[in-house]
């Protein structure tokens, strides 16, 4: 599970009684499906092939991880190093884009002989424009640089940003005040009252965390404040039993490892 980083936010945005959350990108579906690292059960995670598959399977968002190379280029890779996912070794921050483009991304399917590469942010934006929204897990990058690229592709209304640290929160609020920012609900927040205090204090636009953290009452509170709750449900054994629990709580979106299966399930429930 992602670490709760909100405790590091040492600033308050409260005091503005007129605050309203920034709206999320428009989707044609009532229930939001975010494909975790793309459809990575079929294709290697954070590759263009995984993102294309998520588009084909009608997900609403692809979740991508953004990092910066030694020469200042933006690329998508979950880990700080290339060791696990590629034929190479080293930290992304110590490698140039040219170094990364020479590497092959590994596939879990030993019969898959396709060549996969680490994609640039530009390639991802070009692929997704007008087709699917982007859930930007902001691992290690400059908000102003990332937003300039988003604007270059005219995708200001197609992106939300998951925040991993206080400096990212302040950086995005400065670079793009209207960008919807997603924060994880801390594990310490277990009641409706504590959740209301958290939302009002940090002016969160979207809530993440584990779907198990939320009660029906907590989801209703978020709805009353126009704050979507789209938590993580991805796991090795994820399936209908988990999705049933999520729907019973009134959740309106999930980040999943199985977007195609979840979409099919939701269609069967009349929610797509």
C-alpha positions as CSV (number, residue, x, y, z in Angstrom):
1,X,0.0,0.0,0.0
2,X,1.2,3.5,-0.7
3,X,2.6,5.4,2.3
4,X,0.3,8.0,3.8
5,X,2.3,11.2,3.0
6,X,-0.2,13.7,4.3
7,X,1.4,14.0,7.7
8,X,4.3,15.7,5.9
9,X,2.1,18.5,4.7
10,X,3.1,21.2,7.2
11,X,0.9,23.9,5.7
12,X,-2.8,24.7,6.0
13,X,-5.1,25.8,3.3
14,X,-8.0,26.3,5.5
15,X,-9.4,29.7,6.2
16,X,-11.0,30.0,2.8
17,X,-14.7,29.4,3.5
18,X,-15.4,29.5,-0.2
19,X,-13.2,26.6,-1.1
20,X,-14.5,24.1,-3.6
21,X,-12.5,21.1,-5.0
22,X,-11.1,21.3,-8.5
23,X,-13.3,19.1,-10.8
24,X,-12.0,15.9,-12.1
25,X,-11.6,15.1,-15.8
26,X,-14.9,14.4,-17.5
27,X,-15.7,10.7,-18.1
28,X,-18.7,9.2,-19.9
29,X,-19.0,6.5,-17.3
30,X,-20.7,6.7,-13.9
31,X,-18.2,4.4,-12.2
32,X,-14.5,5.2,-12.8
33,X,-12.0,2.5,-13.7
34,X,-8.4,3.4,-13.4
35,X,-5.9,0.9,-15.0
36,X,-3.0,0.5,-12.5
37,X,0.2,1.0,-14.6
38,X,-1.9,0.3,-17.7
39,X,-3.3,-3.1,-18.3
40,X,-0.2,-4.7,-17.0
41,X,-1.6,-8.2,-16.5
42,X,-1.5,-8.6,-20.3
43,X,1.5,-6.3,-21.2
44,X,4.5,-5.1,-19.2
45,X,3.6,-2.3,-16.8
46,X,4.0,1.3,-17.8
47,X,4.5,0.6,-21.5
48,X,2.6,2.0,-24.4
49,X,1.2,-1.5,-25.1
50,X,-0.2,-1.6,-21.6
51,X,-1.8,1.8,-22.0
52,X,-3.2,0.9,-25.4
53,X,-4.8,-2.2,-23.9
54,X,-6.4,-0.1,-21.2
55,X,-7.9,2.1,-23.8
56,X,-9.1,-0.9,-25.8
57,X,-10.8,-2.3,-22.7
58,X,-12.7,1.0,-22.0
59,X,-10.9,2.1,-18.8
60,X,-11.4,5.7,-17.8
61,X,-7.9,6.4,-16.7
62,X,-4.4,4.9,-17.2
63,X,-2.3,5.3,-14.0
64,X,1.3,6.2,-15.0
65,X,4.4,6.8,-12.8
66,X,6.4,9.8,-13.8
67,X,10.2,10.2,-13.2
68,X,13.0,12.4,-14.5
69,X,16.1,11.2,-16.4
70,X,19.7,12.5,-15.8
71,X,19.2,14.9,-18.8
72,X,15.9,16.2,-17.6
73,X,13.5,14.1,-19.7
74,X,10.2,12.8,-18.3
75,X,9.6,9.0,-18.5
76,X,7.2,6.5,-17.0
77,X,8.6,3.9,-14.6
78,X,7.3,2.8,-11.2
79,X,10.6,2.0,-9.6
80,X,13.5,4.5,-9.1
81,X,15.8,2.0,-10.8
82,X,15.5,0.0,-14.1
83,X,16.7,-3.2,-12.5
84,X,13.4,-5.0,-12.0
85,X,11.7,-4.2,-15.2
86,X,14.4,-3.9,-17.9
87,X,17.5,-5.5,-19.3
88,X,19.7,-2.9,-17.6
89,X,20.9,-1.6,-14.2
90,X,20.9,1.7,-12.5
91,X,18.8,4.6,-11.3
92,X,16.6,6.5,-13.7
93,X,17.9,9.8,-12.3
94,X,21.5,8.7,-13.2
95,X,20.7,7.6,-16.8
96,X,20.0,9.7,-19.9
97,X,17.0,9.2,-22.1
98,X,19.3,7.7,-24.7
99,X,20.5,5.2,-22.1
100,X,16.9,4.2,-21.3
101,X,15.8,3.9,-24.9
102,X,18.5,1.3,-25.4
103,X,16.9,-0.9,-22.7
104,X,14.2,-3.6,-23.3
105,X,11.3,-3.8,-20.8
106,X,10.8,-7.4,-19.6
107,X,7.6,-9.3,-20.1
108,X,6.3,-11.8,-17.6
109,X,5.0,-13.9,-20.6
110,X,8.0,-16.0,-21.7
111,X,6.3,-16.6,-25.0
112,X,6.1,-12.9,-25.7
113,X,8.9,-11.9,-28.1
114,X,7.8,-8.3,-28.7
115,X,10.2,-5.5,-27.8
116,X,8.9,-3.0,-25.2
117,X,10.6,0.3,-24.3
118,X,10.3,2.8,-21.5
119,X,7.9,5.4,-22.8
120,X,8.4,9.2,-22.5
121,X,5.7,11.4,-21.1
122,X,5.3,13.0,-24.5
123,X,4.6,9.6,-26.1
124,X,2.0,8.8,-23.4
125,X,0.3,12.2,-23.8
126,X,0.2,11.7,-27.6
127,X,-1.3,8.2,-27.2
128,X,-3.9,9.2,-24.6
129,X,-5.2,12.5,-26.0
130,X,-8.9,12.3,-26.7
131,X,-9.0,8.6,-25.8
132,X,-8.4,8.2,-22.1
133,X,-7.7,10.3,-19.0
134,X,-4.4,10.1,-17.2
135,X,-3.9,9.4,-13.5
136,X,-0.4,10.8,-12.9
137,X,1.4,9.2,-10.0
138,X,4.0,12.0,-9.5
139,X,7.0,10.0,-8.4
140,X,10.0,12.4,-9.1
141,X,9.5,15.3,-11.5
142,X,9.0,19.1,-11.6
143,X,5.4,20.2,-11.7
144,X,6.0,23.2,-13.9
145,X,7.8,21.0,-16.5
146,X,5.1,18.4,-16.4
147,X,2.3,20.9,-16.7
148,X,4.0,22.7,-19.6
149,X,4.0,19.4,-21.5
150,X,0.4,18.7,-20.6
151,X,-0.5,22.1,-22.0
152,X,1.6,21.5,-25.1
153,X,-0.7,18.6,-25.9
154,X,-3.9,20.5,-24.9
155,X,-4.6,17.9,-22.1
156,X,-5.2,20.2,-19.1
157,X,-8.7,18.7,-18.7
158,X,-7.6,15.1,-19.1
159,X,-5.2,14.7,-16.2
160,X,-5.3,14.4,-12.4
161,X,-2.2,14.2,-10.2
162,X,-1.5,11.8,-7.3
163,X,0.7,13.5,-4.7
164,X,3.6,11.8,-3.1
165,X,5.0,14.6,-0.9
166,X,4.3,18.1,0.4
167,X,6.6,19.8,-2.0
168,X,4.6,18.2,-4.9
169,X,1.4,19.6,-3.5
170,X,2.7,23.1,-3.2
171,X,4.5,22.9,-6.5
172,X,1.3,21.8,-8.4
173,X,-0.8,24.4,-6.6
174,X,1.7,27.0,-7.8
175,X,2.2,25.7,-11.4
176,X,-1.4,24.7,-12.1
177,X,-3.9,25.9,-9.4
178,X,-6.8,24.2,-11.2
179,X,-5.2,20.8,-11.5
180,X,-7.2,18.2,-9.5
181,X,-4.9,16.7,-6.9
182,X,-5.4,13.3,-5.3
183,X,-4.2,12.5,-1.7
184,X,-4.3,9.2,0.1
185,X,-6.5,9.0,3.2
186,X,-4.1,8.4,6.1
187,X,-4.5,5.2,8.0
188,X,-5.1,7.2,11.2
189,X,-8.3,8.7,9.7
190,X,-11.0,6.2,10.8
191,X,-14.1,8.3,11.4
192,X,-16.4,10.6,9.6
193,X,-15.4,13.5,11.9
194,X,-11.7,12.8,11.3
195,X,-12.2,12.6,7.6
196,X,-14.1,15.9,7.5
197,X,-11.3,17.6,9.4
198,X,-8.7,16.1,6.9
199,X,-10.6,17.3,3.8
200,X,-11.2,20.8,5.2
201,X,-7.6,21.1,6.3
202,X,-5.9,20.1,3.1
203,X,-8.5,21.0,0.5
204,X,-8.2,17.6,-1.2
205,X,-9.7,17.3,-4.7
206,X,-9.9,13.5,-4.8
207,X,-9.3,10.8,-2.2
208,X,-7.3,7.6,-2.6
209,X,-6.1,4.9,-0.2
210,X,-7.4,1.4,0.3
211,X,-11.0,0.7,-0.4
212,X,-11.1,-1.1,2.9
213,X,-10.4,2.2,4.8
214,X,-13.8,3.7,3.9
215,X,-17.2,3.2,5.4
216,X,-20.5,4.0,3.7
217,X,-20.8,7.1,6.0
218,X,-17.3,8.3,5.0
219,X,-18.1,8.0,1.3
220,X,-21.4,9.9,1.8
221,X,-19.5,12.7,3.6
222,X,-17.0,13.0,0.7
223,X,-19.9,13.1,-1.8
224,X,-21.5,15.9,0.2
225,X,-18.3,17.9,-0.3
226,X,-18.0,17.0,-4.0
227,X,-14.8,15.0,-3.4
228,X,-14.6,11.8,-5.4
229,X,-13.3,8.7,-3.6
230,X,-11.4,6.4,-6.0
231,X,-9.3,4.1,-3.9
232,X,-7.0,1.2,-4.7
233,X,-8.4,-2.3,-4.9
234,X,-5.6,-3.9,-6.9
235,X,-4.2,-7.2,-5.4
236,X,-3.2,-10.6,-6.6
237,X,-6.7,-12.0,-5.7
238,X,-8.8,-9.1,-6.8
239,X,-12.2,-10.0,-8.1
240,X,-16.0,-9.8,-7.8
241,X,-16.0,-10.3,-4.1
242,X,-13.9,-7.2,-3.6
243,X,-15.8,-5.2,-6.1
244,X,-19.1,-6.1,-4.4
245,X,-17.7,-4.7,-1.2
246,X,-16.6,-1.5,-2.9
247,X,-20.1,-1.0,-4.5
248,X,-21.8,-1.7,-1.2
249,X,-19.9,1.2,0.3
250,X,-21.1,3.6,-2.4
251,X,-17.6,4.1,-4.0
252,X,-17.7,5.7,-7.4
253,X,-14.3,4.6,-8.7
254,X,-11.4,2.1,-8.2
255,X,-7.8,1.7,-9.3
256,X,-7.5,-1.9,-10.5
257,X,-5.1,-4.5,-11.8
258,X,-7.9,-6.0,-13.9
259,X,-9.6,-3.2,-15.9
260,X,-11.1,-5.5,-18.5
261,X,-12.7,-7.8,-15.9
262,X,-13.9,-4.9,-13.8
263,X,-15.5,-3.1,-16.8
264,X,-17.3,-6.4,-17.7
265,X,-18.5,-6.8,-14.1
266,X,-19.8,-3.2,-14.0
267,X,-21.6,-3.6,-17.3
268,X,-23.3,-6.6,-15.7
269,X,-24.4,-4.3,-12.9
270,X,-25.7,-1.6,-15.3
271,X,-23.0,0.8,-14.2
272,X,-21.3,1.3,-17.6
